[in-house]
Amino acid sequence: MNTNLESCFHLSQLAHPLLKASEAASIIFISSVAGVVATNLASIVYSASKGAMNQMTKNLACEWANDKIRSNCIAPGVIRTPLAEKVTLLLALLNLKEETIINAVIPQIPLGRIGEAEEVSSLVSFLCLPAASYITGQIICIDGGFSVNGLHVF
């Protein structure tokens, strides 16, 4: 909770005077799809902290709108990053092969692949642009459709 929620909350509070002075500020939090839908890919505490971050995003969007500060949150799904590779190595130590993990996750993603870090950073960049000036209080999942994929019985 300290790392995923409280740090974001306190940093936002500290930055508020500077953000307000800019007259067109944007806060972008990075959450997780685990804070949007239930998964067994993350712990309960991790998911709860990301869900709380999502709600904080909405509250800040409402509370700070008069200060011309927008607040949005990006909720990535499985993204190919160095941290994800470390998790894969840890699972390998538990005798779970990467191919087994990938074969279990990929079918749940409608676009049929793992996301790339550049796809997330592109969304962050967009939300900072004037073109996104009417977007606030949103939790944007970037997960290849994982969060909207319903139950499929084969």
PyMOL commands that set and color helices and strands:
alter all, ss='L'
color gray80, all
select helices_A, chain A and resi 2-22+33-35+44-63+65-67+82-93+98-108+117-128+130-132+146-148
alter helices_A, ss='H'
color red, helices_A
select strands_A, chain A and resi 25-30+69-76+79-80+115-116+139-142
alter strands_A, ss='S'
color yellow, strands_A
deselect
rebuild
show_as cartoon
